[in-house]
């Protein structure tokens, strides 16, 4: 592999890591508070990074939620709101709730697949 191939590999790794950072709302808040989302060149770079949504690239992502935020970062209103720490905290809370729900749902599906029986929901019935 020549120097060009090494450069391409390094660029791939750097962009992969950077795009995955978008899954962290606190990092997005950091970027917003430092004015990155007001720079035209940076906005253009965010648009360029949407190539990560293509399957041949997305398969390398460990944190696919970053693609959702990459989509949202294309909107000026979202970028502006990210400068608020309260906004970042709200997004982080919603992520945690999503992951908790996903884990519970996945456990139920795995239990059903293993036993063939739907697990009982121990939550009280709504009144």
JOHU-V390659 format. One record per pair of residues at least 4 apart in sequence whose ideal C-beta (glycine too) atoms are under 7 Angstrom apart, sorted by the first residue. I is the first residue (numbers start at 1). GAP is how many residues later the second one is. Records with the same first field share a line. If there is no record, write none. Layout:
I: GAP ; GAP
This chain:
1: 4 ; 5
3: 4
4: 4
5: 4
6: 4
7: 4
8: 4
9: 4
10: 4
11: 4
12: 4
13: 4
14: 4
15: 4 ; 34
16: 4 ; 44
17: 4
19: 30 ; 33 ; 47 ; 51
20: 41 ; 42 ; 43 ; 46
21: 6
22: 6 ; 44 ; 47 ; 48 ; 51
23: 40 ; 42 ; 43 ; 46
24: 4
25: 4 ; 63 ; 66 ; 67
26: 4 ; 62 ; 66
27: 4
28: 4 ; 41 ; 54 ; 60
29: 4 ; 53 ; 56 ; 59
30: 4
31: 5 ; 6
32: 5 ; 47 ; 50 ; 51
33: 50
35: 4
36: 6
37: 5 ; 42 ; 45
39: 4
40: 4
41: 4
42: 4
43: 4
44: 4
45: 4
46: 27 ; 28
47: 27
49: 21
50: 20
51: 6
52: 5 ; 6 ; 9 ; 15 ; 18
53: 5 ; 14
54: 4
55: 4
58: 6 ; 9
61: 5
65: 4
66: 4
67: 4
68: 4
69: 4
72: 6
73: 5 ; 6
75: 4
76: 4
77: 4
78: 4
81: 6
82: 5 ; 6
85: 4
86: 4
87: 4
88: 4
89: 4
90: 4
91: 4
92: 4
93: 4
94: 4
95: 4
96: 4
97: 4
98: 4
99: 4
100: 4
101: 4
102: 4
103: 4
104: 4
105: 4
106: 4
107: 4
108: 4 ; 11
109: 4
110: 4
111: 4 ; 8
112: 5 ; 6 ; 7
